[in-house]
Amino acid sequence: MRLLHTADWHLGQTLHGLTREYEHSRFLDWLLDRIGEHAVDALIIAGDLFDGQNPPIPSLMLFHRFLASAKARFPRLDVVVLAGNHDSASRLDASAPLLAALGVAVIGAPPLRPDGRFDPAGLLVPLHDRDGLVAARCVAMPHLRPADLPALPIEDGVEGVDPLIEGVRQLYDQAVTAARACLNADEALVLTGHCYMRGGALSDLSERKILGGNLHALPVDIFPADAAYVALGHLHRAQAVGGLEHVRYSGSPLPLALDEESYPHQVMLVELAEGRMVGRQALPVPRAVPIHRIPGGGRFAPPDATLEALRALPLDADAPRERWPFVEVSVALASPRPALREEVEAALAGRPARLVKLAVRLTGDGAALADHAPAVELSDLEPEDVFHRLYQRHHQGEPPPDLMAAFQQVLMSVQEGA
Ligand SMILES: [Mn+2]
C-alpha cells in the first residue's frame, strides 16, 4: 500500500501580514494530483493543519474543499488528521464525527474513556490497500500537552528521568500495545506524532530543548523498533530522525518564514508491503510564489549594491498579484540613511513584487554603533527572548530554570487557550 505523509500546512498563516491562501490552494490542488498519480491509499496530515486556534473562514473553506475533492476523486482514500500544537484540539474533535462519516479520521486531543483515563483504542485507525484490505494499523497520536500525560510518581529534577518524556512514553506504549492486539503478521505498524525529537539517547538530558508546546525533546526510542513508519510533524524542515530512515518529519509544504526559503519542501510517499517499509520517495512541492532574499543567507549587503540587485530582479510582468514574489531586503549601513526605505520602495515601485521585510544593521565603529544600535523588532523576538531580556534588565545573570519553566507553562496555556 502507499502512504502519503505531510504535516504543518498552517492553513491561514500570514507572512508579515500577507495571506498565503493562493499558495495553500495551489499546494492542495497539486497534492490531489499526486494522490491520483501515485495511486495513494492513505494520507496522513501530522498536525498543525491550521496556523491558529481559531482558523480564518477562507482556510476552513480550503480544508473542507480539499477533503470533499479528495473523497470525490478517491473514494477509498483513508485520511488521518492530527492536531498539532497550533491547532485547537477541541475544535478539530468537534468535526470528527462528521468527517468520520466521510472516512476521514480526525484526532484532536488523545481520546479518553468515560472514567477520564486515556483510551488507546480510540487512536487506532486501520489503513486499507487498493483491494480494500487492512494493510496497516495507524497509532494516530496527536500533539500531547502536559495536561494530557499521566501523572507519574517521579520527582522533577531526578537525574536522567524526565516526567514529561516518561508520560509521553507511557501513552505511546499503551497505544502500541492496543495496536499489536489487532495487528496481523502482514500488517504494518504506523505511528504518528507532533513533537520535537532529539536524535541521541536519553542520557544527554543537558541538551534537552523546549520548543513550542513546552514538550521536552523526545528520544527516538519512544517508538517501537518494529514500527514500519513514523510520520512526524512540528519541524518545518524535512528530515529523518536519529539516522532512522523510517522515522521522519515530512516538513511543511511551503516556507512559513522567509528563512525557510531554501528548505526542500516536500511530501513523503511511502510504500509498505508485508508489514514493512519497502520504498520511499520525496515529492518536491512546486513553489507557487517565489521568495527573493537580498542578499540572502541571513547576510546584509551595502545599500547601493542592494538597490542595484533590487532593480535587476527578474520579475514576471504578466503575473497576477497573488503570484508576485515576496522580497526580503537586508542592508548593512556604515552610517544612518534615513531615506533608505523610500529608496528601496522606489526600486520596486510599479513592479510586480511585494516587499515583506526590510532589515537594517548598522556597522559603524563602536561609538557610532552604540548611538545607533539597530532597533529590535518585537515581531522578530520569541516570547522567551522577551522574558529573558526583561529578566536581565532587572537582575544579574540568567533567569533560573524553575522560573523559565514556570514562564513556559504560562506561555503554553496562553498559546493553547487553556
Ligand atoms: Mn507544530
Boltz pocket constraint, residues with backbone or C-beta under 6 A from the ligand:
constraints:
  - pocket:
      binder: B
      contacts: [[A, 47], [A, 48], [A, 84], [A, 85], [A, 86], [A, 194], [A, 212], [A, 233], [A, 234], [A, 235]]
      max_distance: 6.0
